[in-house]
Amino acid sequence: MAKIAAIPMILTALCVFVGGTLWTVVYSFTGSKLLPKAKWVGLDQYERLWNTNRWIVSIENLMIYGICSLIFSLVIGFVLAALLDQKIRFENTFRTIILYPFALSFIVTGLVWQWILNPDFGVQNIVRSLGWASFEFDPLYNQDIVIYGILIAGLWQGTGLIMVLMLAGLRGIDQEIWKASRVDGIPTWKTYIFIVIPMMRPVFITTLVLIASGIVRVFDLVVAQTSGGPGIASEVPAKYVYDTMFLRQNLAQGFAASTMMLLAVAIVIIPWAYLEFGSRKRD
């Protein structure tokens, strides 16, 4: 009965997700403009895509955002989880406060941080009003560092979830390990690095997949904070796809960019699936 009940969900997944994905990939090799048209052009759309400066900028921004987000999310999330794992007072309160930003939509987060980073009434204005008249902090208006302003908002929202996942992994560690390390005189930092973190491998793999999928799909924060500006300095692939398909009405070019994003996700998902399910099969 359970398998029968799952049939509608399976058919929906096959038709909507798998079917839609295949349709997108196929029509990325056509010359479709406003409407889909089966006029085959081979790899022309992909050649145009990789010769477009806006797409190259979006890839560079995604790499910067992705690497920094991956590193800082893991480090900050793990450190916060390790601190909360010390059975501190008001743990539930701190955990709720840190996790609360994750309950907000990316649009709300983007707007909030747009105000905070606005030089006219944000951090820069507050610090200058305290007497530091030469202080400058306007990342969203500086082409060279605008992606880091977006990164700040992304870390503020997503780090809480990483902390909770890490905390769940730490709570799963046998307390006898901690007692044995103290008896043997092993420093706490060595216990974390050489014993605890290797034991949390499944948690880290899951966390990496969640972070990576969020990085590839980043769109709302950019739209809410900068709309891709100044100029095209904060352009990202997801926004490029949206603008190409719905504003410039070039479906095939948007499909080609979407296919490249799909390839990036596959590069992350396939190794994870192999590590997660392949190791279980071998065990």
C-alpha positions as MATLAB code, in Angstrom:
seq = 'MAKIAAIPMILTALCVFVGGTLWTVVYSFTGSKLLPKAKWVGLDQYERLWNTNRWIVSIENLMIYGICSLIFSLVIGFVLAALLDQKIRFENTFRTIILYPFALSFIVTGLVWQWILNPDFGVQNIVRSLGWASFEFDPLYNQDIVIYGILIAGLWQGTGLIMVLMLAGLRGIDQEIWKASRVDGIPTWKTYIFIVIPMMRPVFITTLVLIASGIVRVFDLVVAQTSGGPGIASEVPAKYVYDTMFLRQNLAQGFAASTMMLLAVAIVIIPWAYLEFGSRKRD';
ca = [
       0.000    0.000    0.000;
       2.861    2.357    0.765;
       4.355    1.778   -2.692;
       0.982    2.346   -4.345;
       0.505    5.573   -2.388;
       3.906    6.769   -3.585;
       3.032    6.350   -7.284;
       1.600    9.917   -7.751;
       4.724   11.428   -6.182;
       6.993    9.277   -8.369;
       5.086   10.211  -11.534;
       5.188   13.898  -10.569;
       8.938   13.739  -10.001;
       9.524   11.954  -13.310;
       7.277   14.223  -15.380;
       7.912   17.590  -13.767;
      11.499   17.416  -12.539;
      13.198   14.831  -14.742;
      11.079   15.671  -17.789;
      11.544   19.407  -17.318;
      15.287   18.979  -16.884;
      15.644   16.913  -20.063;
      13.465   19.418  -21.964;
      15.703   22.264  -20.804;
      18.897   20.469  -21.824;
      17.514   19.542  -25.266;
      16.302   23.059  -26.067;
      19.619   24.567  -24.972;
      20.918   23.290  -28.343;
      18.303   25.250  -30.292;
      17.899   28.848  -31.400;
      14.780   29.499  -29.292;
      14.062   33.137  -28.509;
      10.693   34.249  -27.108;
       9.107   30.814  -27.613;
      10.643   27.315  -27.781;
      11.585   26.428  -31.340;
      13.253   23.214  -32.512;
      15.864   24.943  -34.664;
      19.087   23.097  -33.913;
      22.239   25.193  -33.619;
      24.515   22.722  -31.869;
      26.868   24.228  -29.293;
      26.395   27.813  -30.473;
      24.510   28.830  -27.333;
      27.269   27.480  -25.105;
      29.954   29.244  -27.137;
      28.048   32.520  -26.863;
      27.535   31.903  -23.158;
      31.229   31.483  -22.389;
      32.111   34.461  -24.569;
      29.731   36.732  -22.627;
      31.489   38.942  -20.092;
      28.424   39.048  -17.837;
      28.396   35.244  -17.512;
      32.136   35.151  -16.770;
      31.674   37.779  -14.041;
      28.796   35.780  -12.565;
      30.950   32.623  -12.439;
      33.803   34.520  -10.774;
      31.396   35.944   -8.193;
      29.927   32.519   -7.554;
      33.379   31.047   -6.972;
      34.336   33.816   -4.537;
      31.008   33.614   -2.735;
      31.052   29.825   -2.737;
      34.570   29.320   -1.390;
      34.195   31.967    1.317;
      30.707   30.780    2.259;
      31.839   27.167    2.476;
      34.843   27.917    4.669;
      33.270   30.498    6.981;
      29.976   28.616    7.352;
      31.731   25.443    8.441;
      34.208   27.175   10.737;
      31.737   29.558   12.392;
      29.013   26.909   12.614;
      31.347   24.361   14.194;
      32.830   26.860   16.656;
      29.366   28.001   17.780;
      28.237   24.380   18.107;
      31.333   23.523   20.160;
      30.651   26.452   22.486;
      26.999   25.503   22.946;
      28.016   21.891   23.540;
      29.679   22.954   26.800;
      26.248   22.850   28.519;
      26.220   26.601   29.066;
      23.368   28.423   30.768;
      20.555   29.716   28.566;
      21.653   27.366   25.798;
      18.147   27.188   24.330;
      17.945   30.977   24.205;
      21.270   31.385   22.419;
      20.440   28.561   20.029;
      17.113   30.173   19.144;
      18.686   33.600   18.606;
      21.401   32.218   16.330;
      18.989   30.025   14.366;
      16.289   32.696   14.035;
      17.719   34.363   10.855;
      17.289   31.064    9.021;
      13.510   31.414    9.475;
      13.552   34.621    7.408;
      13.293   34.629    3.629;
      16.352   35.633    1.625;
      14.472   38.689    0.333;
      13.887   39.942    3.893;
      17.497   39.205    4.827;
      18.742   41.023    1.729;
      16.646   44.113    2.435;
      17.699   44.213    6.094;
      21.379   44.034    5.205;
      20.913   46.541    2.406;
      19.795   49.021    5.073;
      22.562   48.006    7.495;
      25.269   48.429    4.842;
      23.803   51.623    3.390;
      26.397   54.402    3.927;
      23.720   57.060    4.491;
      22.028   55.498    7.517;
      23.782   52.178    8.174;
      27.000   51.142    9.888;
      29.087   53.830    8.203;
      26.747   56.626    9.269;
      26.564   55.348   12.863;
      30.359   55.090   13.240;
      30.872   58.538   11.710;
      28.322   60.017   14.101;
      30.479   58.690   16.961;
      33.418   60.815   15.802;
      35.276   58.743   13.186;
      34.523   61.034   10.258;
      36.888   59.239    7.861;
      35.419   55.771    8.449;
      34.213   54.083    5.240;
      32.170   50.893    5.024;
      30.016   50.694    1.902;
      30.635   47.247    0.348;
      27.385   47.236   -1.647;
      28.477   50.383   -3.506;
      32.043   49.282   -4.237;
      32.504   47.085   -7.329;
      35.621   45.452   -5.914;
      34.065   44.164   -2.675;
      30.310   44.089   -3.365;
      30.227   40.281   -3.389;
      31.587   40.285    0.183;
      28.671   42.475    1.289;
      26.328   39.814   -0.071;
      28.438   37.149    1.641;
      27.913   38.827    5.033;
      24.136   38.574    4.657;
      24.372   34.955    3.500;
      26.531   33.954    6.464;
      24.231   35.748    8.902;
      21.253   33.758    7.673;
      22.769   30.342    7.010;
      25.279   29.864    9.817;
      22.555   29.061   12.348;
      21.460   25.961   10.428;
      25.058   24.755   10.152;
      25.469   25.283   13.892;
      22.406   23.150   14.649;
      23.604   20.324   12.391;
      27.060   20.400   13.969;
      25.577   20.511   17.456;
      23.474   17.436   16.689;
      26.628   15.669   15.529;
      28.552   16.675   18.652;
      25.730   15.483   20.896;
      26.006   12.104   19.201;
      29.620   11.673   20.325;
      30.003    9.241   23.216;
      30.922   11.101   26.402;
      33.345    8.332   27.272;
      35.611    9.619   24.502;
      35.861   12.989   26.230;
      36.556   11.346   29.581;
      39.278    9.149   28.077;
      40.939   12.121   26.367;
      41.010   14.051   29.648;
      42.483   11.068   31.490;
      45.185   10.707   28.814;
      45.914   14.433   28.985;
      45.025   15.107   25.331;
      44.398   18.823   24.682;
      40.827   19.733   23.788;
      41.740   21.091   20.359;
      43.516   17.851   19.458;
      40.495   15.847   20.584;
      38.297   17.880   18.255;
      40.632   17.684   15.257;
      41.846   14.080   15.445;
      38.935   12.294   17.114;
      35.642   14.211   17.080;
      35.710   15.708   13.570;
      36.564   12.378   11.841;
      33.673   10.758   13.738;
      31.357   13.498   12.428;
      32.123   12.719    8.782;
      28.467   12.031    7.792;
      27.395   15.351    9.330;
      30.090   17.228    7.435;
      29.157   15.573    4.141;
      25.486   16.458    4.564;
      26.398   20.004    5.570;
      28.663   20.420    2.555;
      25.877   19.319    0.200;
      23.404   21.757    1.767;
      25.864   24.650    1.574;
      26.902   23.829   -1.990;
      23.327   23.590   -3.258;
      22.527   26.920   -1.619;
      25.593   28.524   -3.202;
      24.635   27.487   -6.742;
      21.072   28.743   -6.244;
      21.957   32.123   -4.719;
      19.593   34.659   -6.276;
      17.305   36.330   -3.741;
      20.083   37.998   -1.753;
      21.596   39.546   -4.868;
      18.250   40.824   -6.149;
      17.273   42.279   -2.777;
      20.637   43.892   -2.014;
      22.116   45.063   -5.311;
      20.041   43.794   -8.283;
      23.359   42.699   -9.766;
      25.022   46.118   -9.415;
      26.976   48.285   -9.341;
      26.880   47.603  -13.075;
      27.305   43.831  -13.312;
      29.744   43.579  -10.387;
      27.489   41.323   -8.271;
      25.971   39.248  -11.066;
      25.418   35.537  -10.290;
      24.434   32.639  -12.595;
      20.865   32.294  -11.294;
      20.171   35.979  -11.941;
      21.793   35.713  -15.362;
      19.394   32.879  -16.237;
      16.363   34.823  -15.014;
      17.298   38.018  -16.857;
      18.173   36.172  -20.064;
      14.934   34.203  -20.200;
      12.392   36.726  -18.952;
      13.888   40.163  -19.630;
      15.941   39.592  -22.778;
      13.562   36.830  -23.976;
      16.330   34.490  -25.068;
      15.159   31.076  -23.914;
      17.928   29.000  -25.483;
      20.673   31.105  -23.903;
      18.921   30.835  -20.525;
      18.574   27.067  -20.994;
      22.296   26.790  -21.734;
      23.146   28.705  -18.560;
      20.699   26.534  -16.590;
      22.345   23.412  -17.945;
      25.741   24.642  -16.770;
      24.262   25.242  -13.316;
      22.800   21.718  -13.390;
      26.244   20.387  -14.238;
      27.712   22.246  -11.260;
      25.096   20.707   -8.952;
      25.756   17.238  -10.402;
      29.471   17.637   -9.684;
      28.530   18.130   -6.017;
      25.698   15.592   -5.716;
      27.263   12.615   -7.494;
      30.399   12.409   -5.287;
      28.218   12.895   -2.204;
      25.881   10.089   -3.281;
      28.864    7.832   -3.916;
      30.414    8.600   -0.525;
      27.119    8.309    1.322;
      25.511    5.260   -0.308;
      28.556    3.563   -1.794;
      30.245    3.319    1.598;
      27.078    1.850    3.131;
      26.918   -0.773    0.383;
      30.548   -1.728    0.938;
      29.960   -1.927    4.695;
];
